[in-house]
Amino acid sequence: MRHLIIGTAGHVDHGKTTLIRSLTGTNTDRLAEEQARGMTIDLGFAFLALPGEIEAGIVDVPGHERFVKNMLAGAGGVDVALLVIAADEGPMQQTREHLDILTVLGVSVGVVALTKTDLADPDIQEIAELETRELLAKTPLKDAVIVPVSAQTGVGLEALKAALTEAAAKTPLRDASAAVRLPVDRVFSLPGVGTVVTGTLIAGTLHAGDAVSLEPQGLASKARTLQAHRKKVEIAEPGMRVAVNLPGIEVSEIERGAVLCTPGALAATTLLDARLSVLPSAKKPLRHRERVRLHLGTGELLARIVLLEGAEILPGTDDVPVQFLCESDAAPVRGERFVVRTYSPARAVGGGAVVDPHPARKYRRGDASALALFEARGEGSPEEAVYAQLSSRHAEFTAKEISDAVGFPAEAALETLADAGRAIVIGGTHYLSDEAARRLKEATRRTLEQYHKQNPYRKSMPRDGLRTPVSKAATVKDFHALVAYLVSEGVLVIEGTKSKGLRAPDHEVIVPEGWKKPAEHILSVYQSAGFAPPNPGDFAANYPRDVHVPTILSILCERDQLVKIADNVYISEAAFSEVKQVVRRLASTPEGITVGGVRDAIGSSRKIVLPLLEYLDGIRFTHRNGDTRTLGEA
């Protein structure tokens, strides 16, 4: 069974609703006000079975200019346009505006119903048909069949059904395997049932009981029951008009414009990259940062247009790269069509397609990198499109993130770019552009150079000191992998095994020339003292005032010649290595590692042994358990 949507369009009073009632037996004017005034105000819905196992949902839209917003809410999911023009009047103002809307929405299959033939004499009808053909000549519907019909007498109804069947065969099949996407056009509550939303299932297959979410509100629920064409169904297929019962959600939490989808398939955004065309019929150009009404799916948002080049878009200009700054959240998908209307008075002036529903940043006019990204997406090779996206942010990307961004599988292009050195593989799973990698290296070198200059007597900078500078050069998703990459590129060296500080490869701690002899003397004293180290304060009287003993001790520690085990307690590196060997040996004895055992083994005092063992605990060489210790190393 084939499912599709037929959407009406046309001027008010040209008989759209009457025609649908004659075709289907359904009065789509469901509101009391509509029936009293004889004028469609909001969307109406009907069902039509066509030959060839085609089930068509019909969306009847209002024709009055005051209700174009409602018309747009129903036009987004249309497969076949049913353009209704009265034979006794011919095309009118709203005929043209509706046709413009269908054009920018990309509807290219349609049928024209020339209605009210019972009220028009042959000459008037012929003129109406000629004017209609002239109107369609420069639109995607130029080849549409024009069917004279009278809803009152029934003349032409069968021919109209045949034309609709033929048109339906020309429409592409919707993707049943895609994520579920159903823009909501009605929300209401039924006694004993709860909240119900309706809409056209644009893509995907929805099963009763499936988990769903509503975006951009971020509401989670499940499709408890489904109804299509007034019948309960277990499976809804793309192209169906569907009503979905959503437990756990209040009617007040949802409004027209929300999108029912597979959880995780859509996300809220206020930035959209798009290509915009302005209709030749537009009264004036669209200006940079002009406030407009943006119609996406079934919703309307207020937004500002950011032009990447130029100050305005002239009427009749096609395919201009723009960014929309939305004043409220939307949940679009790549390739989704939209309509733009002026803010006031509200007139349809253009439309286009979403290029990126989640751009990384706001653009400015004259943004060369943004323009390059648009060009690569549109006409470049897959590699150029991937590289442009990869270069659009200072960020790491996974292959999936890149694929989602460019709209096609990017693995092959990434491999080609990596072979050419234009994409850098980080940690085996993430990619950087060569430009982002260059910035990363420069930022790292600059940061290390500055740190070493300010801290000449420290061997390395703390690892976290590099995180912020690196984040500005490349978004940090795996800092350890970025550090490993920088090590492999010879940009930095990891110092130590526990604290793992970072340093430039050519950096070493140098003893100032005037302090070399005092440093040699201090080191020799500690080396001779073994486990009976001197008090650091005792050295000060031996040297001039400009010899700073604490700094010399720090330098000797940074050079791995002394080890500071506690405040004002230092031992030589040789003594420290010896005590580690002693501790390893004691660990294999029945008594284990104790303060007394270590004291006796090294011939020292508790004053030295206690801080020494606490230091070993601190670096996880040992692990204290009461009065004994065990080895903590692997």
C-alpha positions, 0 to 999 in steps of 0.5 A: 500500500502506498501512502502520500499526502495531497495538499490543497492550495488556492484563493479563498472562495474558489471551492477547495473545501467543497471539492474535498467534500465531493471527492471524499464525503468529508467536511474538512471545516471542523470548527463551528466558526468555519461552518457558520462563515463558510470559510476555512480558517484552520487545517482540515483533513480527509482521506481518499482511496485512489486506484493502484492501492494508493491511500492519500491523506488530504490536507485542506488549507485556508485560502484567505490571506489572514490565515496563510500561517495556518496554510503553511503549517499544512503545506510542509509534508505535501507530496502532490499539490491540488491547486484549486482555481475557480473557472469563473474568476481565474487565478487570484492573489492568494493563488499566486502566493500559495503557488509561490509557497509550493515552489519554495517548498519544492513541491513539483508534482501537482494537479489543477482543479478548475472548479465551479465550471457550472458557474462559468460560460465556456469563454470565461472558463477558457480564459481562466484555463489560459491564465492558469497555464500562463501562471504555471509556466515558470514554476515546477508545476508547469506540466500539471494537468488542468482538470475542469470540475464541478463539485455541485454537479459531479462533472470531472470528479472521476477525471480529477481522481485519475489525474491525482492517481497519475500524479501520485505515481510520480512522487518519490517514496518516503524513507521508511527506514529513517528515524521517525519524524512527524511535525505536529499540526494539532494537539488535543485531549480526549476523555479517558485517552489523554493527550493526542497529537496529529501530523503527517509521518514525514519519514520512518515507521512508527509502531504502537508502543515505540519510545518517542520524544517531542522536540525541541521541548525535549519531552519523552513519551511513548506512542501508546496507540496510533490511529490513521484515517480514523482507524486504530493501527499498530504500524504507521508508515511514512506518508500517513496522516497519524494521530498518536496518543502520548501518555505522561505529557500534558496538552499545555506542554506541546504546541503546533510546530513540535516534532515527534521523533525517534529519541535522540534523532533531533535536537533543539537549535537556534542557529541554522545554516541554509540556502535561501532564494527570494521570489521574483514576486517579492516587493523588496530585497531581504536585508542583512539581519532583517527580522523575518517569519521562518516557517519550518515544518508546522511551526513559525519562528521569528528569526534574523537573517545573517548574510555572509556577503552583501547587504541584501538579497534582491528579488529573483536571487536564488541559492544564497548562503545565509544563517538564521538566528532564531528567537526560539528553539527549532528542531529541523533536519538537514535538507528540510524545506522552509518558507520565509515571510516578511515580519510585517506585513506578513508576506511570503518572500522566499524559502529554501533548504536547511544545510546544517541544523547545528552550525558550530558558531554564529557567522558574520558578514564576510566570513570567508571560512563560512562561505568556503564551507557552504561552497564545499557542501554544495558543489565540492567533492566529498573530500572538500565537503568533509575538510570544510566541515572539519575546518569549520571549528577548532574541534575534534570530530568522530567519523559519525559526527562528520557524517552527520554534519555533511549528510553522507558517510564520511569514512572514505573521505576522512581516510583520503584526507588523512593519507594526504595529511589534511586530516589528523587522526587523534586517538584512533577515533577522532579527527582534526584538520591540519590547520587545527592541528597546527594551531594546537601545536603552536598553542602548546609550544607557546604555553610551554615556552611561557611557563618555562620562562616564568618558572625556570627552576621547574622541570615541567608544568602541571598537566592541567595547565595545558588544558585551557590553552589547548581547548582554545585551539581544539575542542577537548574531547579526549585530552589524553589523546591530544597529549599523546599526539603532541608527544608523537609530534615532538612538541612536548615530553611527559615528565615523571610517572606519577604526576606526569608533568609536561615540558618542552623537549629542549627544556632543562633546569639549569643551576645559575652560574653564581650558584653552581659551587654552593649547589655542588657543596649542598648536594655532596653534603646530602649524598654523604649524609645518607639517612641522616640529612642536615637541616637546610637552614644550616647552609645559609650561614655558609654563603653570601646573601644572594645565594638562595638555598631554598631555590637551590634545593628546589633545583636539585629536586627538579634535576632528580638529585634530591628528593623532598620527603617533607617540609625541610627534609631532603635526602639524596636520590641515591638514598631514596633509591636505596630505601625503596630497595629496602622496602621491597625486601621487607615486603617479602618477610613475615613481619612485612614493612614496619617503621621499626623494620625500615629504621633498623634496615637503614640505620636512621631515626623515626624522625626521618623514617616516618616522613619517608614512609608517608612520602612513599604512601603519597606516591603510591609506592606503599600502602598503609594498613594499620601499623604495617605497609604493603607494596602499592606498585604494580 
